[in-house]
């Protein structure tokens, strides 16, 4: 996106934010005037509050600026955008109310109920306004995409390419790769334009506007040389972090009598955090089983009518501390599915599935019985997805820190799954996401993952 277009959308977003803040205040005034809660009031005319509005609108915009809500972040999930807006509006309401009290002292009389209405309505309206302007911005970005060069055509480069192709709303067009492997001429239909020493020339020749370095194993000298070439061409540079950078997010520096040491903080769920997570697991799974019971019974009936065999399938998986447990699923395959092949991963168009099983797995409803595992404490709502013992034995030999996934309970859903890493996808990347989740756990993070699961997670193209 050009600077002119970026400035236009930033200016438009600012105007919409100001308009939504004004509308939120006006609607809050009307609600407080008309609703007798907590007590009936006869408020002064709306013009009486113009002084308060004159403070609130610029304060709100200033808080939005400090919260970096006017900085473009194309890949930010919608949930994170909404959360950031609610936090910024909350701070803006508090700041503007305090400023009004200081400036006008006893000149303005506004009720607490009106402030609460103002906070809630303004947050909702600003979110709506932001979604509208973001839709316009995405439409423009799709018509005028940013030309991107991927530096590194290995597994990570292909994964980033897949993400960009699957998300056209982000407005990126991959012009090609830069890579050192001479045998690679193209990757997934995208040409390899040259080697790493010619990055600067490639950028200049192909009008590259942004470069993404996807070389997690690159040396510091090599990475710095590539970054230097990109900066000389005045393009934005992004760097895909390596495994250590991802898993060491909780590392701090300490001092041992002048000798610097790295401390890896204990991030295991203990004490009140463990109690809080378990409380949410029990409450959510119990309510879900009660509400979903008619659907569960109906699915069970369909399974019995569709093919011979039991309704449920208990498969041994590895959970907390590497201990096995029986994970429940609705049966979606034939009774003798692995009689000839032994334990294998499910694949797209898997011939072992029953007629009904294809639909159950595509919609992920075969996983619903796992609420029982959650209720009895064998699993959690959110956590690393458990694997079968035979695969765990294989993966722990080749994937660094793979067994660290088992420091917490396995989850019905997880951070890797909502990011598309399920089914036949890279176990190395899945492990990175799982360890990131463990090291950055919070109740809000769990809620975010659950909401993402209810949305895109249930429609994953890798659900088979």
DOVEXTOR-458293 format. One record per residue (C-alpha): x, z, y; residue number from 0. Coordinates in pm, whole numbers, m for minus. Layout:
BEGIN
       u       w       v  num
       X       Z       Y  NUM
...
This chain:
BEGIN
       u       w       v  num
       0       0       0    0
     135     m96     343    1
     197     166     611    2
     m83      19     821    3
    m334      50     537    4
    m208     399     453    5
    m252     510     813    6
    m602     362     825    7
    m719     548     514    8
    m559     872     630    9
    m736     837     966   10
   m1065     752     792   11
   m1030    1054     561   12
    m967    1278     862   13
   m1280    1151    1037   14
   m1488    1200     723   15
   m1351    1553     678   16
   m1446    1636    1038   17
   m1794    1488     993   18
   m1851    1675     666   19
   m1733    2000     824   20
   m1984    1952    1107   21
   m2264    1866     864   22
   m2177    2165     647   23
   m2204    2397     946   24
   m2533    2242    1055   25
   m2688    2265     707   26
   m2565    2624     676   27
   m2738    2705    1007   28
   m3062    2549     882   29
   m3045    2733     549   30
   m2987    3068     714   31
   m3267    3001     960   32
   m3520    2905     693   33
   m3426    3119     393   34
   m3507    3491     415   35
   m3190    3596     235   36
   m3059    3861     256   37
   m3308    3923     541   38
   m3525    3697     757   39
   m3364    3611    1091   40
   m3451    3420    1404   41
   m3122    3257    1499   42
   m3038    3126    1849   43
   m3050    2748    1909   44
   m2784    2545    1726   45
   m2610    2470    2058   46
   m2527    2841    2076   47
   m2268    2788    1800   48
   m2084    2493    1957   49
   m1799    2725    2051   50
   m1760    2827    1689   51
   m1773    2462    1578   52
   m1506    2371    1833   53
   m1274    2614    1657   54
   m1379    2552    1297   55
   m1337    2172    1283   56
    m974    2154    1411   57
    m883    2467    1210   58
   m1020    2309     894   59
    m829    1984     952   60
    m511    2179    1022   61
    m549    2376     698   62
    m610    2049     509   63
    m288    1914     656   64
     m90    2223     555   65
    m242    2197     204   66
    m108    1838     186   67
    m456    1696     141   68
    m363    1402     362   69
     m60    1312     150   70
    m128    1032     m94   71
    m112    1138    m459   72
    m260     857    m667   73
    m225    1017   m1008   74
    m377    1356    m924   75
    m670    1431   m1160   76
   m1016    1466   m1004   77
   m1039    1830   m1117   78
    m717    1913    m930   79
    m842    1735    m618   80
   m1168    1932    m620   81
    m988    2260    m682   82
    m745    2193    m395   83
   m1035    2113    m163   84
   m1225    2433    m253   85
    m913    2641    m194   86
    m840    2470     139   87
   m1203    2503     256   88
   m1199    2873     163   89
    m883    2932     365   90
   m1021    2720     651   91
   m1347    2919     668   92
   m1159    3251     670   93
    m912    3128     933   94
   m1177    2977    1163   95
   m1400    3286    1135   96
   m1106    3510    1226   97
   m1011    3280    1515   98
   m1372    3277    1642   99
   m1385    3656    1632  100
   m1059    3677    1826  101
   m1144    3411    2088  102
   m1510    3491    2152  103
   m1504    3857    2055  104
   m1862    3978    2111  105
   m1989    3659    2274  106
   m2104    3495    1948  107
   m2332    3654    1693  108
   m2307    3487    1351  109
   m2423    3637    1023  110
   m2231    3685     700  111
   m2497    3486     518  112
   m2436    3190     747  113
   m2062    3208     679  114
   m2123    3207     301  115
   m2362    2911     328  116
   m2111    2733     549  117
   m1831    2783     295  118
   m2032    2658      m2  119
   m2202    2360     166  120
   m1888    2247     349  121
   m1684    2255      27  122
   m1943    2041    m153  123
   m1974    1793     134  124
   m1597    1758     179  125
   m1562    1689    m195  126
   m1831    1419    m168  127
   m1661    1269     137  128
   m1324    1270     m36  129
   m1466    1097    m342  130
   m1613     829    m117  131
   m1288     765      73  132
   m1087     779    m250  133
   m1315     513    m400  134
   m1250     289     m98  135
    m878     356    m118  136
    m869     280    m492  137
   m1059     m43    m437  138
    m806    m151    m175  139
    m515     m50    m400  140
    m652    m257    m686  141
    m678    m564    m460  142
    m331    m502    m310  143
    m131    m327    m586  144
     209    m167    m537  145
     483    m355    m720  146
     664    m122    m959  147
     991    m157   m1149  148
    1032      52   m1465  149
    1397     142   m1521  150
    1435     195   m1893  151
    1247       2   m2164  152
    1257     264   m2438  153
     977     480   m2573  154
     931     662   m2241  155
     922     337   m2047  156
     657     196   m2279  157
     451     516   m2246  158
     462     497   m1864  159
     372     127   m1881  160
      70     211   m2098  161
     m44     475   m1850  162
     m18     234   m1558  163
    m201     m43   m1744  164
    m479     193   m1852  165
    m526     322   m1494  166
    m578      15   m1272  167
    m750     236   m1010  168
    m405     376    m925  169
    m314      36    m781  170
      18     m31    m957  171
     148    m363   m1087  172
     455    m352   m1312  173
     675    m647   m1224  174
     923    m579   m1504  175
    1184    m356   m1663  176
    1551    m294   m1601  177
    1733    m201   m1922  178
    2076    m206   m2084  179
    1964    m335   m2426  180
    2058    m705   m2442  181
    1815    m777   m2727  182
    1512    m685   m2517  183
    1371    m978   m2323  184
    1022    m838   m2278  185
     825    m524   m2364  186
     449    m545   m2427  187
     439    m875   m2239  188
     636    m739   m1939  189
     975    m909   m1883  190
    1311    m730   m1878  191
    1455    m857   m1550  192
    1811    m734   m1579  193
    2043    m446   m1658  194
    2086    m112   m1481  195
    2377    m228   m1267  196
    2156    m497   m1108  197
    1864    m273   m1006  198
    1922    m336    m635  199
    1917    m714    m677  200
    1604    m697    m896  201
    1424    m489    m632  202
    1515    m734    m358  203
    1429   m1047    m560  204
    1090    m930    m689  205
     961    m741    m387  206
     960    m406    m566  207
     803    m122    m364  208
     845     163    m610  209
    1081     237    m898  210
    1017     474   m1187  211
    1325     585   m1381  212
    1227     634   m1745  213
    1568     720   m1888  214
    1540    1086   m1998  215
    1873    1065   m2179  216
    2065     919   m1883  217
    2374    1099   m1756  218
    2374    1249   m1408  219
    2620     986   m1287  220
    2404     701   m1419  221
    2084     846   m1269  222
    2250     902    m930  223
    2384     545    m928  224
    2035     404    m999  225
    1877     626    m734  226
    2141     516    m484  227
    2066     146    m552  228
    1693     210    m502  229
    1741     406    m180  230
    1956     131     m33  231
    1659    m105     m82  232
    1425     155      79  233
    1188     189    m216  234
    1024     506    m341  235
    1193     648    m649  236
    1025     856    m920  237
    1214    1014   m1208  238
    1058    1094   m1545  239
    1194    1440   m1636  240
    1388    1493   m1954  241
    1295    1741   m2225  242
    1499    2028   m2078  243
    1343    1989   m1732  244
     995    2008   m1885  245
    1045    2304   m2114  246
    1261    2508   m1877  247
     997    2553   m1607  248
    1020    2932   m1641  249
    1400    2954   m1603  250
    1537    3182   m1328  251
    1890    3266   m1217  252
    2033    3616   m1244  253
    2372    3770   m1174  254
    2605    3948   m1416  255
    2865    4107   m1188  256
    2925    3778   m1012  257
    2868    3558   m1318  258
    2550    3344   m1285  259
    2319    3342   m1586  260
    1994    3162   m1667  261
    1700    3379   m1769  262
    1423    3219   m1976  263
    1116    3427   m1898  264
     903    3553   m2186  265
     586    3346   m2150  266
     403    3461   m2463  267
      45    3573   m2407  268
      39    3950   m2423  269
    m160    4244   m2289  270
    m440    4167   m2045  271
    m372    3792   m2054  272
    m421    3782   m2429  273
    m737    3995   m2396  274
    m873    3765   m2124  275
    m812    3451   m2329  276
    m964    3606   m2641  277
   m1270    3721   m2446  278
   m1329    3367   m2322  279
   m1279    3230   m2675  280
   m1536    3466   m2829  281
   m1795    3423   m2553  282
   m1767    3044   m2530  283
   m1760    2980   m2906  284
   m2051    3216   m2976  285
   m2270    3060   m2708  286
   m2169    2709   m2817  287
   m2258    2775   m3182  288
   m2599    2911   m3082  289
   m2680    2625   m2845  290
   m2543    2356   m3077  291
   m2699    2492   m3396  292
   m2986    2233   m3404  293
   m2732    1951   m3359  294
   m2502    2098   m3624  295
   m2789    2120   m3874  296
   m2893    1763   m3799  297
   m2537    1633   m3850  298
   m2510    1829   m4174  299
   m2831    1664   m4299  300
   m2701    1318   m4207  301
   m2375    1379   m4394  302
   m2561    1481   m4711  303
   m2776    1169   m4689  304
   m2483     938   m4612  305
   m2244    1013   m4899  306
   m2197    1253   m5192  307
   m1993    1565   m5133  308
   m1992    1882   m4921  309
   m2089    1894   m4554  310
   m1775    2075   m4442  311
   m1413    1994   m4511  312
   m1161    2280   m4493  313
    m812    2141   m4435  314
    m507    2368   m4433  315
    m333    2362   m4095  316
     m45    2563   m3946  317
    m137    2803   m3666  318
      m2    3110   m3487  319
     348    3218   m3601  320
     356    2927   m3847  321
      89    3079   m4071  322
    m154    2844   m4253  323
    m530    2868   m4212  324
    m831    2658   m4324  325
    m948    2445   m4030  326
   m1314    2346   m4060  327
   m1445    1997   m3990  328
   m1752    1798   m4073  329
   m1655    1577   m4365  330
   m1598    1224   m4238  331
   m1410    1071   m4532  332
   m1475    1007   m4898  333
   m1417    1290   m5143  334
   m1116    1110   m5298  335
    m971     994   m4965  336
    m611    1099   m5039  337
    m613    1070   m5418  338
    m381     768   m5412  339
    m196     798   m5081  340
    m141    1173   m5053  341
    m137    1334   m4705  342
    m126    1060   m4438  343
    m231    1040   m4076  344
    m568     893   m3990  345
    m549     543   m3846  346
    m774     309   m3655  347
   m1033     144   m3884  348
    m930     386   m4158  349
   m1090     257   m4482  350
   m1122     613   m4616  351
   m1396     701   m4367  352
   m1763     708   m4457  353
   m2014     506   m4258  354
   m2124     812   m4062  355
   m1767     943   m4046  356
   m1657     660   m3819  357
   m1907     765   m3554  358
   m1835    1135   m3600  359
   m1462    1088   m3548  360
   m1501     843   m3261  361
   m1714    1097   m3071  362
   m1501    1391   m3191  363
   m1813    1577   m3308  364
   m1652    1626   m3650  365
   m1446    1895   m3473  366
   m1749    2108   m3373  367
   m1731    2344   m3677  368
   m1397    2463   m3541  369
   m1595    2687   m3306  370
   m1623    2904   m3618  371
   m1241    2914   m3645  372
   m1230    3015   m3279  373
   m1493    3286   m3322  374
   m1313    3452   m3615  375
    m978    3437   m3434  376
    m794    3171   m3633  377
    m791    2930   m3338  378
    m839    2933   m2963  379
   m1049    2705   m2746  380
    m734    2564   m2586  381
    m390    2539   m2738  382
    m160    2306   m2933  383
    m350    2109   m3194  384
    m252    2229   m3543  385
     m82    2000   m3792  386
     m81    2001   m4171  387
     206    2192   m4339  388
     371    1878   m4478  389
     392    1722   m4132  390
     514    2046   m3973  391
     804    2052   m4219  392
     893    1696   m4120  393
     856    1736   m3745  394
    1052    2061   m3711  395
    1358    1883   m3852  396
    1366    1614   m3582  397
    1176    1742   m3275  398
    1355    1999   m3055  399
    1165    2329   m3020  400
     878    2195   m3228  401
     806    2534   m3385  402
     765    2685   m3037  403
     419    2525   m3042  404
     325    2801   m3285  405
     400    3085   m3045  406
      30    3075   m2954  407
    m289    3005   m3145  408
    m377    2648   m3224  409
    m652    2504   m3006  410
    m972    2311   m3051  411
    m846    2101   m2761  412
    m518    2096   m2570  413
    m317    1964   m2277  414
    m165    1686   m2489  415
    m505    1573   m2618  416
    m669    1540   m2275  417
    m372    1332   m2166  418
    m436    1081   m2445  419
    m175    1213   m2691  420
    m382    1241   m3006  421
    m402    1041   m3327  422
    m103     817   m3400  423
      94     891   m3081  424
     445    1021   m3011  425
     491    1370   m3159  426
     785    1425   m2923  427
     566    1368   m2619  428
     291    1584   m2767  429
     539    1865   m2816  430
     650    1841   m2454  431
     291    1874   m2334  432
     220    2161   m2574  433
     525    2361   m2463  434
     442    2292   m2099  435
      96    2438   m2161  436
     237    2749   m2329  437
     487    2809   m2049  438
     234    2752   m1771  439
     m78    2914   m1915  440
    m350    3043   m1686  441
    m723    3093   m1722  442
    m780    2819   m1466  443
    m556    2585   m1669  444
    m775    2650   m1976  445
   m1092    2581   m1777  446
    m942    2259   m1643  447
    m856    2139   m1995  448
   m1205    2223   m2123  449
   m1366    2028   m1838  450
   m1135    1731   m1899  451
   m1225    1747   m2270  452
   m1596    1733   m2192  453
   m1528    1424   m1985  454
   m1259    1177   m2089  455
   m1136    1378   m2388  456
   m1446    1301   m2597  457
   m1406     928   m2534  458
   m1037     901   m2618  459
    m942     565   m2764  460
    m714     750   m3009  461
   m1004     944   m3162  462
   m1017     803   m3515  463
